[in-house]
Amino acid sequence: MKLIIPICFYLLSAMAINAQGIQFFEGSWDEALTKSKTDDKLIFVDAYTKWCGPCKRLQNTVFPTKEAGDFYNQNFINFKIDMETQAGIEFGVKYPVGAYPTLFYINHKGDIVYSNVGSPDVQRLIELGKKAILGFNDSPELEKEWDNGNRDYDLVLKYVKSLVLKSKPANKIVFDYLKPKPDINKEQKAVLIFESTSECDSRLFEMMTEKQNMKLLLGIYSKNEISDKIYNVCWKTVEKSFQFEVPALQDEAKEKMKKFNNDRYSEFNSRIELFNAENTGDISLYKKAAKNYFNELKDSETRIRFIDEIAVIPSLRTEITELKLALSKITFEKDKKPATYLNYIKSLIDNKNYSDAREHLGKAIKMATDMQDSEALRNLKRFEVFLQRSDIDKN
């Protein structure tokens, strides 16, 4: 039983219809490749399934936004494919998917420029697109230069960055470059290793975290950048553990997080427990893990994103929606602002607690108006229309 299935109720569907979001190409995959070549654009592919909760979150709360639409409609041929249809099965032969949703960025030749697993928010989705464009612009020329024997440091650094952006291993390139001991300084070597490390179960990670390299890196990158790097590459190994069913990789990732990024270890470990609980189908275990992970999140924005991703299952709807409401209330009471108001009111409506939703809605609209938060105000107004209609239906 899949537990992480975000809420997709009627109100969010209405919001999606009204938003100017990502427009998806309606032709076949071969036609998308042809259009990619003609328009000189990458193809953005949403590889999803109908039962996948994070997939639904993307389709209902991220893809429909104006910000995502403005960026993706201008820069990509957008294509979505249900991986359990015949077309999806055929697509999966060339582009295997281990978890949903997987987002691909593919050129007109059918080569993957970049890929990402998971359900990003709007800003993260745009960042992924920008990285893909960077890889698209640089990768073919860099690979050709490398194959022709160009070993200029700046070129090699750009090349390994483009490989990492496309979720391709850069290990061989780095070791082939370093083996003859090129004429570079210690700082340059440390940067090359840092940028090329993509998983914690690798020799590159061991080199990156050597004491002398960490000391050099702290003079080049901020503490937050290094912390994020260690967290992300350790989580990449956890994802590989799920994908290939190798539990030992989880243990390795946890050990390395605890050793090299202990300040975020508790959050990291709670996140693993949450994903493991999802796979058990045990609702009590899942609720406990969800609360533990929620308590590890430090700011209201990340808490709101997490609440949006919490499961709603028909047979367990009451229990899960009550959990969402409880967490939304905690977030709202700790940090009262338009975004937390919006999240709390949404949870109240999903629990059919319309009277409390109305009570908070007026205050939320006033706050969003005073703070000139147009996005929150627009969504709050939609909630207002919905609640007015519910009054009409009741009468």
C-alpha positions as a LaTeX table, in Angstrom:
\begin{tabular}{lrrr}
\hline
Residue & $x$ (\AA) & $y$ (\AA) & $z$ (\AA) \\
\hline
Met1 & 0.00 & 0.00 & 0.00 \\
Lys2 & 1.41 & 3.38 & $-0.97$ \\
Leu3 & 0.98 & 5.95 & 1.78 \\
Ile4 & 2.52 & 9.16 & 0.50 \\
Ile5 & $-0.32$ & 10.36 & $-1.70$ \\
Pro6 & $-1.01$ & 14.11 & $-1.45$ \\
Ile7 & $-4.48$ & 15.56 & $-1.20$ \\
Cys8 & $-6.12$ & 16.25 & $-4.57$ \\
Phe9 & $-9.57$ & 17.46 & $-3.70$ \\
Tyr10 & $-11.93$ & 19.41 & $-5.89$ \\
Leu11 & $-10.80$ & 22.86 & $-4.84$ \\
Leu12 & $-7.22$ & 22.33 & $-5.93$ \\
Ser13 & $-8.50$ & 20.98 & $-9.24$ \\
Ala14 & $-10.42$ & 24.19 & $-9.77$ \\
Met15 & $-7.31$ & 26.17 & $-8.98$ \\
Ala16 & $-5.36$ & 24.20 & $-11.56$ \\
Ile17 & $-7.91$ & 24.94 & $-14.27$ \\
Asn18 & $-7.70$ & 28.67 & $-13.65$ \\
Ala19 & $-3.91$ & 28.82 & $-13.45$ \\
Gln20 & $-1.71$ & 29.46 & $-16.47$ \\
Gly21 & 0.57 & 26.50 & $-15.91$ \\
Ile22 & 2.75 & 24.16 & $-17.91$ \\
Gln23 & 1.25 & 23.23 & $-21.28$ \\
Phe24 & 2.04 & 19.62 & $-22.23$ \\
Phe25 & 2.61 & 18.45 & $-25.79$ \\
Glu26 & $-0.19$ & 16.13 & $-26.90$ \\
Gly27 & 1.55 & 14.27 & $-29.71$ \\
Ser28 & 3.57 & 11.05 & $-29.59$ \\
Trp29 & 7.08 & 10.68 & $-28.22$ \\
Asp30 & 8.54 & 10.53 & $-31.74$ \\
Glu31 & 6.69 & 13.72 & $-32.60$ \\
Ala32 & 8.06 & 15.36 & $-29.45$ \\
Leu33 & 11.61 & 14.43 & $-30.52$ \\
Thr34 & 11.00 & 15.97 & $-33.93$ \\
Lys35 & 9.61 & 19.15 & $-32.39$ \\
Ser36 & 12.59 & 19.28 & $-30.03$ \\
Lys37 & 14.94 & 19.35 & $-33.00$ \\
Thr38 & 12.87 & 21.89 & $-34.93$ \\
Asp39 & 12.49 & 24.26 & $-31.95$ \\
Asp40 & 16.00 & 23.59 & $-30.59$ \\
Lys41 & 14.61 & 22.90 & $-27.12$ \\
Leu42 & 14.99 & 20.13 & $-24.59$ \\
Ile43 & 12.03 & 17.89 & $-23.83$ \\
Phe44 & 10.87 & 18.00 & $-20.23$ \\
Val45 & 9.31 & 14.62 & $-19.37$ \\
Asp46 & 7.10 & 13.89 & $-16.36$ \\
Ala47 & 7.24 & 10.09 & $-15.99$ \\
Tyr48 & 4.40 & 9.29 & $-13.61$ \\
Thr49 & 1.77 & 6.76 & $-12.59$ \\
Lys50 & $-1.86$ & 7.37 & $-11.68$ \\
Trp51 & $-1.46$ & 5.92 & $-8.17$ \\
Cys52 & 1.65 & 7.93 & $-7.29$ \\
Gly53 & 0.93 & 10.56 & $-4.63$ \\
Pro54 & 3.92 & 12.86 & $-5.24$ \\
Cys55 & 3.06 & 12.71 & $-8.97$ \\
Lys56 & $-0.42$ & 14.02 & $-8.18$ \\
Arg57 & 1.05 & 16.78 & $-6.04$ \\
Leu58 & 3.16 & 17.97 & $-8.97$ \\
Gln59 & 0.22 & 17.82 & $-11.36$ \\
Asn60 & $-2.20$ & 19.59 & $-9.04$ \\
Thr61 & $-0.12$ & 22.13 & $-7.14$ \\
Val62 & 3.13 & 22.76 & $-9.05$ \\
Phe63 & 2.62 & 22.33 & $-12.81$ \\
Pro64 & $-0.48$ & 24.60 & $-12.85$ \\
Thr65 & 1.32 & 27.62 & $-11.37$ \\
Lys66 & 2.04 & 30.67 & $-13.49$ \\
Glu67 & 5.72 & 30.66 & $-12.49$ \\
Ala68 & 6.24 & 27.09 & $-13.68$ \\
Gly69 & 4.26 & 27.72 & $-16.86$ \\
Asp70 & 6.12 & 30.91 & $-17.75$ \\
Phe71 & 9.50 & 29.19 & $-17.46$ \\
Tyr72 & 8.75 & 25.75 & $-18.89$ \\
Asn73 & 6.53 & 26.82 & $-21.78$ \\
Gln74 & 9.25 & 29.16 & $-22.99$ \\
Asn75 & 12.22 & 26.84 & $-22.59$ \\
Phe76 & 11.00 & 23.25 & $-23.10$ \\
Ile77 & 8.80 & 20.89 & $-25.05$ \\
Asn78 & 6.76 & 19.53 & $-22.14$ \\
Phe79 & 5.71 & 15.89 & $-22.27$ \\
Lys80 & 4.05 & 13.66 & $-19.68$ \\
Ile81 & 3.64 & 9.92 & $-19.83$ \\
Asp82 & 1.87 & 7.37 & $-17.65$ \\
Met83 & 4.50 & 4.68 & $-17.22$ \\
Glu84 & 1.90 & 1.93 & $-16.83$ \\
Thr85 & 0.35 & 2.48 & $-20.29$ \\
Gln86 & 1.68 & 0.70 & $-23.36$ \\
Ala87 & 3.47 & 3.87 & $-24.47$ \\
Gly88 & 4.93 & 4.23 & $-20.98$ \\
Ile89 & 6.17 & 0.64 & $-20.92$ \\
Glu90 & 7.89 & 1.20 & $-24.28$ \\
Phe91 & 9.35 & 4.48 & $-23.03$ \\
Gly92 & 10.63 & 2.71 & $-19.90$ \\
Val93 & 12.65 & 0.23 & $-21.97$ \\
Lys94 & 15.02 & 3.05 & $-22.97$ \\
Tyr95 & 14.50 & 5.22 & $-19.90$ \\
Pro96 & 14.13 & 2.93 & $-16.86$ \\
Val97 & 12.38 & 4.48 & $-13.87$ \\
Gly98 & 13.02 & 3.23 & $-10.34$ \\
Ala99 & 10.77 & 5.67 & $-8.47$ \\
Tyr100 & 7.96 & 8.09 & $-9.28$ \\
Pro101 & 7.82 & 10.75 & $-10.35$ \\
Thr102 & 11.03 & 10.82 & $-12.37$ \\
Leu103 & 11.61 & 14.02 & $-14.31$ \\
Phe104 & 13.74 & 13.75 & $-17.44$ \\
Tyr105 & 15.30 & 16.46 & $-19.59$ \\
Ile106 & 16.04 & 14.88 & $-22.96$ \\
Asn107 & 17.54 & 16.31 & $-26.17$ \\
His108 & 16.27 & 15.72 & $-29.71$ \\
Lys109 & 18.61 & 12.73 & $-30.10$ \\
Gly110 & 16.91 & 11.03 & $-27.18$ \\
Asp111 & 19.85 & 11.48 & $-24.81$ \\
Ile112 & 19.21 & 12.33 & $-21.16$ \\
Val113 & 20.71 & 15.71 & $-20.32$ \\
Tyr114 & 19.49 & 15.72 & $-16.73$ \\
Ser115 & 17.08 & 13.82 & $-14.51$ \\
Asn116 & 15.60 & 14.08 & $-11.03$ \\
Val117 & 13.54 & 11.78 & $-8.82$ \\
Gly118 & 10.89 & 13.30 & $-6.58$ \\
Ser119 & 8.26 & 15.99 & $-6.30$ \\
Pro120 & 9.92 & 19.44 & $-6.21$ \\
Asp121 & 8.16 & 22.68 & $-5.35$ \\
Val122 & 7.85 & 25.46 & $-7.93$ \\
Gln123 & 11.18 & 27.13 & $-7.25$ \\
Arg124 & 13.04 & 23.83 & $-7.17$ \\
Leu125 & 11.39 & 22.76 & $-10.43$ \\
Ile126 & 12.60 & 25.95 & $-12.09$ \\
Glu127 & 16.09 & 25.41 & $-10.67$ \\
Leu128 & 16.11 & 21.89 & $-12.13$ \\
Gly129 & 15.15 & 23.32 & $-15.52$ \\
Lys130 & 17.95 & 25.88 & $-15.39$ \\
Lys131 & 20.47 & 23.15 & $-14.56$ \\
Ala132 & 19.20 & 21.07 & $-17.46$ \\
Ile133 & 19.58 & 23.98 & $-19.84$ \\
Leu134 & 23.14 & 24.50 & $-18.62$ \\
Gly135 & 23.95 & 20.85 & $-19.25$ \\
Phe136 & 22.26 & 20.97 & $-22.66$ \\
Asn137 & 24.28 & 23.95 & $-23.77$ \\
Asp138 & 27.64 & 22.64 & $-22.57$ \\
Ser139 & 27.67 & 18.86 & $-22.59$ \\
Pro140 & 28.12 & 17.87 & $-26.28$ \\
Glu141 & 30.97 & 20.32 & $-26.85$ \\
Leu142 & 32.68 & 19.42 & $-23.58$ \\
Glu143 & 32.49 & 15.70 & $-24.27$ \\
Lys144 & 33.95 & 16.21 & $-27.71$ \\
Glu145 & 36.81 & 18.31 & $-26.31$ \\
Trp146 & 37.53 & 15.68 & $-23.67$ \\
Asp147 & 37.52 & 12.86 & $-26.23$ \\
Asn148 & 39.93 & 14.89 & $-28.38$ \\
Gly149 & 42.41 & 15.05 & $-25.50$ \\
Asn150 & 41.72 & 18.53 & $-24.10$ \\
Arg151 & 42.73 & 18.44 & $-20.42$ \\
Asp152 & 42.34 & 22.11 & $-19.57$ \\
Tyr153 & 41.24 & 22.34 & $-15.93$ \\
Asp154 & 38.30 & 24.69 & $-16.56$ \\
Leu155 & 36.98 & 22.44 & $-19.30$ \\
Val156 & 37.28 & 19.32 & $-17.13$ \\
Leu157 & 35.49 & 21.06 & $-14.26$ \\
Lys158 & 32.63 & 22.12 & $-16.53$ \\
Tyr159 & 32.45 & 18.63 & $-18.01$ \\
Val160 & 32.14 & 16.83 & $-14.67$ \\
Lys161 & 29.54 & 19.38 & $-13.53$ \\
Ser162 & 27.49 & 18.65 & $-16.65$ \\
Leu163 & 27.75 & 14.89 & $-16.02$ \\
Val164 & 26.56 & 15.29 & $-12.42$ \\
Leu165 & 23.68 & 17.48 & $-13.60$ \\
Lys166 & 22.58 & 14.63 & $-15.87$ \\
Ser167 & 22.90 & 12.09 & $-13.03$ \\
Lys168 & 25.76 & 10.42 & $-14.86$ \\
Pro169 & 28.90 & 9.23 & $-13.03$ \\
Ala170 & 31.90 & 11.50 & $-13.28$ \\
Asn171 & 34.26 & 9.15 & $-11.43$ \\
Lys172 & 36.15 & 7.86 & $-14.45$ \\
Ile173 & 36.68 & 11.34 & $-15.90$ \\
Val174 & 38.03 & 12.65 & $-12.59$ \\
Phe175 & 40.36 & 9.73 & $-11.94$ \\
Asp176 & 41.61 & 9.71 & $-15.55$ \\
Tyr177 & 42.34 & 13.42 & $-15.21$ \\
Leu178 & 44.07 & 13.16 & $-11.82$ \\
Lys179 & 46.11 & 10.02 & $-12.53$ \\
Pro180 & 48.94 & 11.74 & $-14.42$ \\
Lys181 & 49.10 & 14.43 & $-11.68$ \\
Pro182 & 48.07 & 17.52 & $-13.65$ \\
Asp183 & 49.55 & 20.93 & $-12.90$ \\
Ile184 & 46.79 & 22.19 & $-10.61$ \\
Asn185 & 46.87 & 23.47 & $-7.03$ \\
Lys186 & 45.29 & 21.83 & $-3.99$ \\
Glu187 & 42.29 & 24.17 & $-4.06$ \\
Gln188 & 41.52 & 23.31 & $-7.69$ \\
Lys189 & 41.75 & 19.60 & $-6.95$ \\
Ala190 & 39.44 & 19.96 & $-3.94$ \\
Val191 & 36.85 & 21.85 & $-6.03$ \\
Leu192 & 36.97 & 19.23 & $-8.79$ \\
Ile193 & 36.37 & 16.45 & $-6.28$ \\
Phe194 & 33.59 & 18.38 & $-4.53$ \\
Glu195 & 31.70 & 19.16 & $-7.74$ \\
Ser196 & 31.99 & 15.62 & $-9.10$ \\
Thr197 & 30.81 & 13.78 & $-5.96$ \\
Ser198 & 27.22 & 12.60 & $-6.40$ \\
Glu199 & 26.80 & 9.69 & $-3.91$ \\
Cys200 & 28.28 & 8.94 & $-0.52$ \\
Asp201 & 29.07 & 5.29 & $-1.32$ \\
Ser202 & 31.99 & 6.27 & $-3.53$ \\
Arg203 & 35.73 & 6.88 & $-3.49$ \\
Leu204 & 35.09 & 10.50 & $-4.48$ \\
Phe205 & 33.10 & 11.07 & $-1.29$ \\
Glu206 & 35.94 & 9.61 & 0.77 \\
Met207 & 38.36 & 11.98 & $-0.96$ \\
Met208 & 36.03 & 14.96 & $-0.54$ \\
Thr209 & 35.68 & 14.39 & 3.20 \\
Glu210 & 39.37 & 13.89 & 3.92 \\
Lys211 & 40.45 & 16.36 & 6.60 \\
Gln212 & 42.78 & 18.39 & 4.38 \\
Asn213 & 40.18 & 18.68 & 1.62 \\
Met214 & 37.40 & 19.70 & 4.01 \\
Lys215 & 39.66 & 22.43 & 5.39 \\
Leu216 & 40.28 & 23.73 & 1.87 \\
Leu217 & 36.59 & 23.50 & 0.92 \\
Leu218 & 35.56 & 25.55 & 3.96 \\
Gly219 & 37.65 & 28.38 & 2.54 \\
Ile220 & 35.92 & 28.12 & $-0.85$ \\
Tyr221 & 32.28 & 27.21 & $-0.11$ \\
Ser222 & 29.97 & 28.30 & 2.69 \\
Lys223 & 29.14 & 25.95 & 5.56 \\
Asn224 & 25.57 & 25.69 & 4.24 \\
Glu225 & 26.78 & 24.72 & 0.76 \\
Ile226 & 28.97 & 21.97 & 2.19 \\
Ser227 & 26.19 & 20.80 & 4.51 \\
Asp228 & 23.71 & 20.65 & 1.61 \\
Lys229 & 26.23 & 18.78 & $-0.53$ \\
Ile230 & 26.82 & 16.09 & 2.10 \\
Tyr231 & 23.10 & 15.79 & 2.80 \\
Asn232 & 22.17 & 15.50 & $-0.89$ \\
Val233 & 24.82 & 12.93 & $-1.82$ \\
Cys234 & 23.95 & 10.83 & 1.24 \\
Trp235 & 20.27 & 10.97 & 0.28 \\
Lys236 & 21.20 & 9.96 & $-3.26$ \\
Thr237 & 22.65 & 6.79 & $-1.80$ \\
Val238 & 19.45 & 6.23 & 0.20 \\
Glu239 & 17.43 & 6.55 & $-3.02$ \\
Lys240 & 19.73 & 3.96 & $-4.59$ \\
Ser241 & 19.04 & 1.73 & $-1.62$ \\
Phe242 & 15.29 & 1.94 & $-2.32$ \\
Gln243 & 15.75 & 1.50 & $-6.05$ \\
Phe244 & 18.01 & $-1.57$ & $-5.89$ \\
Glu245 & 16.70 & $-2.96$ & $-2.57$ \\
Val246 & 20.06 & $-2.87$ & $-0.81$ \\
Pro247 & 19.35 & $-1.94$ & 2.85 \\
Ala248 & 23.07 & $-1.79$ & 3.66 \\
Leu249 & 23.31 & 1.40 & 1.61 \\
Gln250 & 20.90 & 3.09 & 4.02 \\
Asp251 & 23.18 & 2.18 & 6.91 \\
Glu252 & 26.20 & 3.53 & 5.06 \\
Ala253 & 24.43 & 6.80 & 4.28 \\
Lys254 & 23.36 & 7.21 & 7.92 \\
Glu255 & 26.87 & 6.51 & 9.20 \\
Lys256 & 28.38 & 9.11 & 6.88 \\
Met257 & 25.74 & 11.71 & 7.69 \\
Lys258 & 26.38 & 11.20 & 11.40 \\
Lys259 & 30.13 & 11.52 & 10.91 \\
Phe260 & 30.26 & 14.45 & 8.51 \\
Asn261 & 26.97 & 16.33 & 8.99 \\
Asn262 & 25.83 & 15.48 & 12.49 \\
Asp263 & 23.78 & 18.68 & 12.88 \\
Arg264 & 21.33 & 17.37 & 10.28 \\
Tyr265 & 21.60 & 13.69 & 11.13 \\
Ser266 & 18.41 & 13.58 & 13.17 \\
Glu267 & 16.36 & 15.08 & 10.32 \\
Phe268 & 18.04 & 12.75 & 7.81 \\
Asn269 & 17.35 & 9.67 & 9.92 \\
Ser270 & 13.71 & 10.70 & 10.45 \\
Arg271 & 13.31 & 11.11 & 6.70 \\
Ile272 & 14.57 & 7.57 & 6.15 \\
Glu273 & 12.20 & 6.22 & 8.80 \\
Leu274 & 9.32 & 7.99 & 7.08 \\
Phe275 & 10.09 & 6.44 & 3.70 \\
Asn276 & 10.53 & 3.02 & 5.27 \\
Ala277 & 7.20 & 3.41 & 7.06 \\
Glu278 & 5.56 & 4.26 & 3.75 \\
Asn279 & 6.56 & 0.89 & 2.36 \\
Thr280 & 5.18 & $-1.08$ & 5.31 \\
Gly281 & 1.57 & 0.04 & 4.84 \\
Asp282 & 1.27 & 0.36 & 8.64 \\
Ile283 & $-0.76$ & 3.54 & 9.19 \\
Ser284 & 0.18 & 3.88 & 12.88 \\
Leu285 & 3.86 & 3.56 & 12.06 \\
Tyr286 & 3.50 & 6.03 & 9.21 \\
Lys287 & 1.72 & 8.64 & 11.37 \\
Lys288 & 4.39 & 8.37 & 14.04 \\
Ala289 & 7.19 & 8.71 & 11.48 \\
Ala290 & 5.43 & 11.66 & 9.82 \\
Lys291 & 5.14 & 13.52 & 13.14 \\
Asn292 & 8.79 & 12.82 & 13.97 \\
Tyr293 & 9.99 & 14.09 & 10.61 \\
Phe294 & 7.72 & 17.15 & 10.82 \\
Asn295 & 9.26 & 18.06 & 14.18 \\
Glu296 & 12.71 & 18.01 & 12.60 \\
Leu297 & 11.79 & 20.63 & 9.99 \\
Lys298 & 12.92 & 24.07 & 11.05 \\
Asp299 & 10.88 & 26.57 & 9.01 \\
Ser300 & 7.24 & 26.93 & 7.99 \\
Glu301 & 7.94 & 26.71 & 4.24 \\
Thr302 & 9.45 & 23.22 & 4.46 \\
Arg303 & 6.73 & 22.17 & 6.90 \\
Ile304 & 4.01 & 23.34 & 4.50 \\
Arg305 & 5.59 & 21.44 & 1.61 \\
Phe306 & 5.71 & 18.32 & 3.74 \\
Ile307 & 2.08 & 18.66 & 4.86 \\
Asp308 & 1.03 & 18.96 & 1.21 \\
Glu309 & 2.75 & 15.64 & 0.49 \\
Ile310 & 1.18 & 13.68 & 3.34 \\
Ala311 & $-1.00$ & 10.81 & 2.27 \\
Val312 & $-4.73$ & 10.74 & 1.74 \\
Ile313 & $-6.05$ & 7.21 & 1.26 \\
Pro314 & $-9.80$ & 6.61 & 0.85 \\
Ser315 & $-9.93$ & 3.88 & 3.48 \\
Leu316 & $-7.89$ & 5.95 & 5.94 \\
Arg317 & $-8.98$ & 9.42 & 4.90 \\
Thr318 & $-10.22$ & 10.53 & 8.33 \\
Glu319 & $-7.04$ & 9.57 & 10.16 \\
Ile320 & $-4.75$ & 11.17 & 7.61 \\
Thr321 & $-6.70$ & 14.38 & 7.13 \\
Glu322 & $-6.79$ & 14.80 & 10.90 \\
Leu323 & $-3.00$ & 14.40 & 10.94 \\
Lys324 & $-2.64$ & 17.03 & 8.22 \\
Leu325 & $-4.90$ & 19.39 & 10.14 \\
Ala326 & $-2.96$ & 18.93 & 13.38 \\
Leu327 & 0.38 & 19.63 & 11.68 \\
Ser328 & $-1.07$ & 22.59 & 9.76 \\
Lys329 & $-2.35$ & 24.07 & 13.02 \\
Ile330 & 1.06 & 23.74 & 14.67 \\
Thr331 & 2.73 & 25.46 & 11.72 \\
Phe332 & 0.13 & 28.23 & 11.67 \\
Glu333 & 0.29 & 28.92 & 15.40 \\
Lys334 & 4.07 & 29.06 & 15.37 \\
Asp335 & 4.37 & 31.38 & 12.37 \\
Lys336 & 1.23 & 33.31 & 11.42 \\
Lys337 & 1.56 & 34.62 & 7.86 \\
Pro338 & $-0.41$ & 34.28 & 4.59 \\
Ala339 & 1.25 & 31.00 & 3.55 \\
Thr340 & 0.59 & 29.27 & 6.89 \\
Tyr341 & $-2.95$ & 30.67 & 7.00 \\
Leu342 & $-3.53$ & 29.27 & 3.51 \\
Asn343 & $-2.21$ & 25.85 & 4.47 \\
Tyr344 & $-4.29$ & 25.73 & 7.65 \\
Ile345 & $-7.50$ & 26.81 & 5.91 \\
Lys346 & $-6.94$ & 24.22 & 3.19 \\
Ser347 & $-6.67$ & 21.50 & 5.85 \\
Leu348 & $-9.80$ & 22.79 & 7.60 \\
Ile349 & $-11.75$ & 22.61 & 4.34 \\
Asp350 & $-10.52$ & 19.10 & 3.63 \\
Asn351 & $-11.77$ & 18.10 & 7.08 \\
Lys352 & $-15.10$ & 19.75 & 6.14 \\
Asn353 & $-14.64$ & 22.14 & 9.05 \\
Tyr354 & $-16.10$ & 25.00 & 7.05 \\
Ser355 & $-17.07$ & 27.21 & 9.98 \\
Asp356 & $-13.51$ & 27.44 & 11.31 \\
Ala357 & $-12.23$ & 27.93 & 7.77 \\
Arg358 & $-14.54$ & 30.93 & 7.33 \\
Glu359 & $-13.47$ & 32.33 & 10.68 \\
His360 & $-9.80$ & 32.35 & 9.65 \\
Leu361 & $-10.33$ & 33.28 & 6.02 \\
Gly362 & $-11.19$ & 36.94 & 6.61 \\
Lys363 & $-8.10$ & 37.48 & 8.77 \\
Ala364 & $-5.94$ & 35.68 & 6.21 \\
Ile365 & $-7.24$ & 37.80 & 3.32 \\
Lys366 & $-6.60$ & 40.99 & 5.27 \\
Met367 & $-3.07$ & 39.90 & 6.12 \\
Ala368 & $-2.30$ & 38.88 & 2.51 \\
Thr369 & $-3.69$ & 42.23 & 1.30 \\
Asp370 & $-1.65$ & 44.25 & 3.82 \\
Met371 & 1.53 & 42.31 & 2.98 \\
Gln372 & 0.82 & 42.50 & $-0.79$ \\
Asp373 & 1.19 & 38.73 & $-1.11$ \\
Ser374 & $-0.67$ & 38.41 & $-4.41$ \\
Glu375 & $-0.17$ & 34.64 & $-4.81$ \\
Ala376 & $-1.59$ & 33.82 & $-1.37$ \\
Leu377 & $-4.39$ & 36.35 & $-1.86$ \\
Arg378 & $-5.38$ & 34.80 & $-5.18$ \\
Asn379 & $-5.63$ & 31.33 & $-3.63$ \\
Leu380 & $-7.46$ & 32.61 & $-0.55$ \\
Lys381 & $-10.04$ & 34.27 & $-2.81$ \\
Arg382 & $-10.62$ & 30.91 & $-4.46$ \\
Phe383 & $-11.22$ & 29.37 & $-1.05$ \\
Glu384 & $-13.66$ & 32.20 & $-0.37$ \\
Val385 & $-15.61$ & 31.38 & $-3.53$ \\
Phe386 & $-15.70$ & 27.71 & $-2.61$ \\
Leu387 & $-17.01$ & 28.42 & 0.88 \\
Gln388 & $-19.66$ & 30.75 & $-0.52$ \\
Arg389 & $-20.80$ & 27.99 & $-2.86$ \\
Ser390 & $-20.93$ & 25.52 & 0.00 \\
Asp391 & $-23.28$ & 27.91 & 1.79 \\
Ile392 & $-25.52$ & 28.08 & $-1.27$ \\
Asp393 & $-25.60$ & 24.31 & $-1.61$ \\
Lys394 & $-26.45$ & 23.92 & 2.07 \\
Asn395 & $-29.37$ & 26.32 & 1.75 \\
\hline
\end{tabular}
